[in-house]
């Protein structure tokens, strides 16, 4: 994928997450060999599919993929069966995490019962177990329900993490309503379906004082709305995903591995997202790792399930395309992948690190993924940066392509 470097001005963050002794002699040995030691990454938006859909991914396989990508903490979304909408259901998920995860996994609870958008969950009871609240996979359609949820969350000091999508504006679309959709006669999803609900939610944040986080933004209007909200003093953060920064709708192919929700938007949207990354409007980068079976992703743009995998490719892709092209600095990238999400969601680093061979070039090969998912639009792309080791809680969990679990 050929990209021209942007004129975006680099904004520095810090590459050091709290809680890790970067002078440890064992890590100095890696530095002497020319490797780069970075913090353990934190992804606040992943789908591990268990319980309920373990044929797509399990907590074990997903956490293994995360470790291979340099992650030591991830937050799992609630579109599961059963939905984590009560203490019993979220404790079932936590039990699987305790028994099988190779890194730290923090579950979201849903905002509404059954993720049906009709009634708010018992947030007070769930807040003891959940990192935040989200109905990810669908937007909360009713204004009154979202206001009630935000009011409750504000009283608890909890975060609402919103998948923003106005169902009344979807019109059966499955890719961006842009140039490619017109050329290939596909039904498009309008940008307004995303930013209109963000606009509604920001009004409710102003009313309730809720801590609000916007998931996977993809449009230029979303960037501007969040920029203005921050300037007005609202407690709002947001994320975008690597694919929205590196691809646009004219990169689409007639292949399910290019289908995700939100969809890849226009080149102008992509550029505005890059500007938002550089000026701090966009706080963090999350993968929205969303594995599906081979069959579910084999039905083209129209028929395939929404979602791609990303944990094992996120840092190499962003380092190659953004850092090496001087669009942002390495410090800024690491800040967005580690310190910013930890600070917002209260997830401390605990003696974590990831070790990288930044000079190693290779082609992305989904057949080598530890995730059960294989669908990525970046298959075959040449990237720089291979994860050599991941240390979670002072324990080596990944090294040279292998997971270490013997000391669990």
C-alpha positions in Angstrom: 0.0 0.0 0.0 1.6 3.2 -1.1 0.9 6.3 1.0 2.2 9.8 0.7 3.4 11.3 4.0 1.0 14.0 5.3 1.9 17.5 6.3 0.5 16.8 9.7 2.6 18.3 12.5 3.8 15.6 15.0 2.5 16.0 18.5 4.6 14.2 21.2 3.3 11.9 23.9 5.3 9.9 26.3 6.5 6.4 25.4 6.8 5.2 29.0 3.8 3.8 30.8 3.8 3.8 34.6 4.6 0.6 36.5 7.5 -0.9 34.6 11.2 -0.7 35.4 12.8 0.0 32.1 16.3 -0.3 33.5 15.8 -4.0 34.3 19.0 -5.8 33.3 17.1 -8.4 31.2 15.7 -5.7 29.0 19.0 -4.0 28.8 20.3 -7.2 27.1 17.6 -6.8 24.4 18.6 -3.1 23.9 22.2 -4.2 23.5 21.1 -6.5 20.7 19.4 -3.5 18.9 15.8 -4.2 20.0 13.4 -1.5 21.1 11.7 -1.9 24.5 8.2 -0.3 24.7 5.4 -0.5 27.2 2.8 -3.2 27.0 -0.1 -1.9 24.9 -3.7 -1.6 26.0 -6.6 -2.1 23.6 -10.0 -0.8 24.9 -12.0 -2.4 22.1 -11.7 -6.1 21.2 -14.2 -8.9 20.6 -13.1 -12.3 22.0 -16.5 -13.9 21.3 -16.7 -16.1 24.4 -19.1 -17.1 25.8 -21.5 -17.8 23.0 -19.5 -17.6 19.8 -16.3 -19.5 20.5 -16.1 -20.9 17.0 -15.0 -17.3 16.0 -12.6 -16.7 18.8 -12.0 -17.7 22.4 -10.7 -15.7 25.3 -7.6 -17.9 25.2 -7.0 -17.5 21.4 -7.8 -13.8 21.5 -5.5 -13.2 24.5 -2.7 -15.1 22.7 -3.1 -12.9 19.6 -3.0 -9.9 21.9 0.2 -11.0 23.5 1.7 -11.6 20.0 0.9 -8.0 19.2 2.6 -6.6 22.3 -0.6 -6.1 24.3 -0.8 -6.8 28.0 -4.4 -5.4 28.7 -7.5 -5.6 26.5 -11.2 -4.7 27.1 -13.7 -7.1 25.6 -17.0 -5.9 24.2 -20.4 -7.3 25.4 -22.0 -8.7 22.2 -21.9 -12.2 23.7 -24.3 -14.9 24.6 -25.3 -14.4 27.4 -24.8 -10.7 27.3 -23.0 -9.4 30.4 -26.0 -7.4 31.5 -26.1 -8.8 35.0 -23.7 -9.9 37.7 -24.2 -13.6 37.0 -23.4 -13.3 33.3 -20.3 -11.1 33.7 -19.0 -13.4 36.4 -19.3 -16.3 34.0 -17.1 -14.4 31.6 -14.6 -13.5 34.3 -14.3 -17.1 35.3 -13.3 -18.0 31.7 -10.8 -15.1 31.7 -9.3 -16.3 35.0 -8.9 -19.8 33.7 -7.7 -19.2 30.2 -6.4 -15.7 29.4 -2.6 -15.3 29.0 -2.8 -11.5 29.5 -5.2 -9.2 31.5 -8.7 -9.1 30.1 -11.2 -6.5 31.3 -14.9 -7.1 30.3 -17.4 -4.4 29.4 -20.9 -4.7 30.7 -23.8 -3.8 28.4 -25.6 -0.5 28.7 -29.0 -2.1 28.2 -30.5 -5.4 29.1 -29.8 -7.9 26.4 -28.3 -5.0 24.4 -31.8 -4.5 23.2 -31.9 -0.8 23.9 -35.1 -1.0 26.0 -34.0 -0.7 29.6 -30.8 0.2 31.4 -28.9 -2.5 33.3 -28.2 -2.4 37.0 -25.1 -0.3 36.6 -24.3 -0.1 40.3 -24.1 -3.9 40.7 -22.2 -4.4 37.5 -19.7 -1.5 38.1 -17.8 -3.7 40.5 -16.9 -6.1 37.7 -16.9 -4.0 34.4 -14.3 -1.7 33.0 -17.1 0.4 31.5 -20.5 0.1 29.8 -21.2 -0.3 26.1 -23.8 -1.8 23.8 -21.1 -2.1 21.1 -22.3 -3.7 17.9 -25.3 -1.3 17.9 -26.1 2.2 19.0 -28.6 3.0 21.7 -31.5 4.4 19.6 -33.8 5.9 22.2 -32.7 9.3 23.5 -34.4 8.7 26.9 -32.7 5.4 27.4 -29.3 6.9 26.7 -30.0 9.8 29.0 -31.0 7.5 31.8 -27.9 5.4 31.3 -25.6 8.5 31.3 -27.3 9.9 34.4 -26.7 6.6 36.2 -23.1 6.3 35.0 -22.3 9.9 36.1 -23.5 9.1 39.6 -21.2 6.0 39.7 -18.2 7.7 38.0 -18.5 5.1 35.2 -17.7 5.5 31.5 -20.2 5.1 28.7 -18.4 3.8 25.6 -20.7 4.3 22.7 -21.0 2.6 19.4 -22.7 5.5 17.5 -25.0 4.5 14.8 -28.5 5.8 13.9 -30.4 2.9 12.6 -32.9 5.1 10.8 -30.1 6.3 8.5 -28.6 3.0 7.5 -30.9 2.1 4.6 -29.6 -1.4 4.2 -26.0 -0.2 3.5 -22.9 -2.3 4.0 -20.0 -0.1 2.8 -19.5 3.7 2.8 -21.9 5.7 0.7 -19.1 7.1 -1.4 -17.3 6.8 -4.7 -16.7 3.1 -4.6 -20.3 2.3 -3.8 -21.4 4.3 -6.8 -18.9 2.8 -9.2 -19.7 -0.8 -8.1 -23.4 -0.4 -7.4 -23.3 -1.2 -3.7 -25.6 0.1 -1.0 -23.9 2.7 1.1 -23.8 3.6 4.8 -24.0 7.4 5.2 -21.5 9.3 7.4 -24.4 10.9 9.0 -25.5 7.6 10.6 -22.4 7.9 12.8 -21.9 11.6 13.5 -25.6 12.3 14.0 -25.7 10.0 17.0 -22.4 11.4 18.3 -24.0 14.9 18.1 -27.0 13.6 20.1 -24.9 12.0 22.7 -22.7 15.1 23.2 -25.8 17.0 24.0 -26.7 14.4 26.6 -23.2 14.5 28.1 -23.5 18.3 28.5 -26.8 17.6 30.4 -25.7 14.7 32.6 -22.0 15.3 33.1 -21.3 11.7 32.1 -17.8 10.5 31.2 -18.2 9.6 27.6 -16.0 7.7 25.2 -16.8 7.3 21.4 -15.8 4.0 19.8 -14.2 3.6 16.4 -14.8 7.0 14.8 -14.5 7.1 11.1 -15.8 10.4 9.7 -14.5 13.9 9.4 -17.7 15.3 11.0 -17.1 13.0 14.1 -13.6 14.5 14.5 -14.9 18.0 14.4 -17.8 17.3 16.8 -15.4 15.8 19.3 -12.9 18.6 18.9 -15.5 21.2 19.7 -16.8 19.2 22.6 -13.4 19.0 24.2 -12.9 22.8 23.7 -16.2 23.3 25.5 -15.0 21.3 28.5 -17.0 18.1 28.1 -15.6 14.9 29.6 -15.2 13.1 26.2 -12.6 10.9 24.7 -12.6 8.8 21.5 -10.7 6.1 19.6 -10.2 5.2 16.0 -8.8 2.0 14.5 -5.7 1.4 12.3 -7.8 0.6 9.2 -9.5 4.0 9.2 -6.1 5.7 9.4 -4.5 3.7 6.6 -7.3 2.9 4.1 -10.2 4.6 2.5 -13.1 3.4 0.4 -11.2 3.5 -2.9 -8.9 0.8 -1.4 -11.9 -1.6 -1.2 -11.9 -4.9 -3.0 -14.8 -7.3 -3.7 -13.8 -9.3 -0.7 -15.2 -9.8 2.8 -11.9 -9.0 4.4 -12.6 -5.3 3.6 -15.9 -5.2 5.3 -16.2 -3.7 8.8 -18.6 -1.4 10.7 -18.1 1.5 10.6 -17.0 1.1 7.0 -13.9 2.5 5.4 -14.7 6.1 4.5 -13.4 8.6 2.0 -9.9 9.9 1.5 -10.9 13.2 3.1 -12.3 11.4 6.1 -9.0 9.5 6.5 -7.0 12.7 6.3 -9.1 14.4 8.9 -8.7 11.4 11.2 -4.9 11.7 10.8 -5.2 15.4 11.7 -7.2 14.4 14.8 -4.5 11.9 15.8 -1.8 14.6 15.5 -3.6 17.4 17.3 -4.9 15.2 20.2 -8.6 15.2 19.3 -8.4 11.5 18.9 -7.1 10.1 22.2 -6.2 6.5 21.4 -6.0 3.8 18.8 -8.0 0.6 19.4 -8.1 -2.3 17.0 -11.8 -3.3 17.1 -10.5 -6.8 16.7 -13.6 -8.7 15.4 -12.9 -12.2 14.3 -15.4 -14.3 12.3 -15.2 -17.8 10.7 -13.8 -18.3 7.2 -17.3 -19.0 5.9 -18.8 -15.8 7.5 -16.1 -13.7 5.7 -16.3 -15.5 2.3 -19.5 -13.9 0.9 -18.1 -10.7 -0.6 -18.8 -7.1 0.5 -22.6 -7.6 0.6 -23.0 -10.9 2.3 -20.0 -11.2 4.7 -20.2 -10.4 8.4 -18.9 -7.1 9.5 -15.5 -7.2 11.2 -11.7 -7.8 10.8 -8.9 -8.9 13.0 -6.2 -6.5 14.1 -4.3 -7.3 17.3 -1.3 -9.0 15.7 -0.9 -6.3 13.0 -1.8 -3.0 14.6 1.6 -1.8 15.8 3.6 -2.9 12.8 1.1 -1.3 10.4 1.0 2.0 12.3 4.8 2.1 12.8 5.4 1.4 9.1 2.8 3.7 7.6 2.7 6.6 10.2 6.0 6.7 12.1 8.4 5.8 9.3 6.6 8.3 7.0 6.9 10.9 9.8 3.2 11.5 10.0 3.4 11.0 13.8 6.3 10.2 16.1 7.0 6.8 17.8 6.3 8.5 21.1 2.9 9.7 20.0 2.0 6.3 18.7 3.0 4.5 21.8 1.2 7.0 24.0 -2.0 6.4 22.0 -1.6 2.6 22.3 -0.6 2.4 25.9 -0.7 5.4 28.3 -3.8 7.2 26.9 -6.2 4.2 27.1 -4.8 3.2 30.6 -5.3 6.7 31.9 -8.9 7.0 30.6 -10.1 3.6 31.7 -8.1 3.3 34.9 -6.1 0.3 33.7 -2.6 0.4 35.3 0.5 -1.1 33.8 1.9 -3.8 36.1 5.5 -4.6 35.3 4.7 -4.9 31.6 6.8 -4.4 28.4 6.9 -5.3 24.7 10.2 -5.9 22.9 10.4 -5.1 19.2 12.7 -5.6 16.3 11.8 -2.5 14.4 14.2 -3.3 11.5 12.6 -6.6 10.7 10.6 -6.5 7.5 8.1 -9.2 6.5 4.8 -9.7 4.8 1.6 -10.0 6.8 0.5 -13.7 6.7 -2.9 -14.4 8.3 -1.9 -18.1 8.3 0.5 -17.4 11.0 -2.0 -15.6 13.3 -2.7 -16.9 16.8 -6.2 -15.5 16.5 -8.8 -17.9 15.1 -9.8 -15.1 12.8 -7.9 -14.6 9.6 -9.7 -11.8 7.8 -7.6 -8.7 7.3 -7.4 -6.2 4.4 -3.7 -6.0 5.1 -2.8 -9.6 4.1 0.4 -9.6 2.0 1.4 -6.1 3.0 5.1 -5.6 3.8 5.6 -4.1 7.3 8.4 -3.3 9.6 8.4 -4.3 13.3 8.2 -7.8 14.7 7.2 -8.4 18.3 10.1 -10.4 20.0 8.7 -10.6 23.5 5.8 -9.5 25.6 6.1 -9.3 29.4 2.8 -9.1 31.4 3.0 -8.6 35.2 6.7 -9.4 35.1 6.1 -12.7 33.4 7.1 -13.5 29.8 3.9 -14.5 28.1 5.1 -14.4 24.5 8.5 -15.0 23.0 9.6 -15.6 19.4 6.3 -16.8 18.1 5.4 -18.9 21.1 3.0 -18.4 24.1 4.4 -19.1 27.6 1.8 -20.6 29.9 3.6 -23.1 32.0 3.9 -20.8 35.0 0.3 -19.8 35.1 
